[in-house]
Amino acid sequence: MNCGIYSVAKRARISNSFADSDKGEPISGPFSALETHSRAKLKGDIMGKYQPSAKEQAFLDSVQNGKYEREIITGLKKFVDGSVPEDMRSLYSADELAELQALKGTDRDVEARMPVKITRHYFEQVKNSPSLQTLAKASPKETYDLTGAPDPGKQMDFSPIEGLIHKYELGLIYVASTCSSHCRFCYREELIAKKEVERPDGTVAPKGLARVEELIPYILEHNKIVAENGGIHPKTGRERLREILMSGGDPMVLGNKNIAQWLSALAEAGIEQIRIGTKEMAFFPARFDDTFFDMLDKFHETWPGVTLRYMVHFNHPDEFLKKDADGNYIEDPEGGLQWLDVTKKAVSELGKRNWISVDNQAPIIKGINNDPDALRILQRETRRNSIENHYFFCGRDIVGHRAFNVPIEEAWNILNESQKGLSGVEAHARLSITHYKGKTEVVAVTNDAVEGAKNGENGVIIFKNLRSYFDAPNKGKVAIAGRNPNAIWFNDYIDRVVYDELGLFDEYIEAAKREHNVSAAE
Ligand code: SF4
């Protein structure tokens, strides 16, 4: 495998992108248009069939795939023609289906924005939960306003090879382009709906998945350069890649053998922590079966130094708690509330393995979990079952986000209310909003005027950067804006910025100026 050509080209071009920036940061992210343009040509040099080592092969030979009956319904068609199982027909009323069908093939086609999909297990929870119905049922409201970013977070600016986002010290890889069920608010609607996304070089193509034979040489090459330069990459300031997040879509839709290929190749390449982002614990917890845990245990026997971090995704306690005939949660005589048996088993099996941690993170979405009481129960019950509460997110600026996003200040208030009465360890979760510059915490929203602060007559909102690309130049930096209770994205604050050492609002202010100049010229 020859990664040399790739790295030389990359370094030269990263260097140029820095030269164009007034703050010493790249204008269009670490991978310039020229470099991305060269990706296809360079691909041949990175490629070459991946050969597992003898150690990997011995592990892979021991893995068995499981057999799963997810009973997935894909698309609205089966609801329209009545071919879904009889008990599932009532999920959509005739009027709802007629309205959705009328949009088919138009610009407002709901299924073209985000495909419809649901498992039998999730349907059983959805049928008794208005909140989960909002999560899983397609609605014409989704396409009333299609404002939004085709590539939220400008991920393509940070994609050195297909399917890898190398933005932080951790790399994110797309390993699947679907999930067992689909959330209507999905942050990855562009990947799942296979939409064409513009790359920094101006070409347009759907986002692709990562491939072992491309990713592993990239990791080895990056880490080699870092090692040769005293632990820091000479151009980006980043440290070695030691953590990879397997994402998508949902990695748990893959078979055990496929997951095992990823785990073993990453471990052999020196990755120390592997995260798996999944909502399968909500959509189909039976996926966490004996064959899966057998694979994990063999993986741990082979690479005992590598830890797994399961990033699960529960939006609402209706996804994992039992209900009585009146729709109330049922107390557990041993404390807390009763969980669905299959979910409880999956969570406790993960918890038995001290080399695996489990964290929950979820967005706060209108009509699903913008409810302090639901979030309080969620945080208490997850922590009681050894799941750490990591982040709650403000909705991203995906296409159609106005149908889902709760105003930022309202989301902060909901989370703050939900944490009243929780213990310190139960209330670890922070509210994060994912800016292009990195994960940003919504730290506080004040209720009273901040005297002397221009635009602070109605109080202020305070943001702090938690994670920043490259060598984390923005980590810890703060931005403050006068309150706007209706704001759902950063551009809603551009007329009331009080203080911005983070440059959080710069691109939105510039965009507004450009728009103003264009309309003035017209
Ligand atoms: S689980 Fe995540 S990736 Fe899958 S549909 Fe839901 S939000 Fe999208």
Residues whose N, C-alpha, C, O or C-beta is under 5 A from the ligand:
A	BS01	SF4	C179 S181 H182 C183 C186 Y187 R188 G248 G249 K279
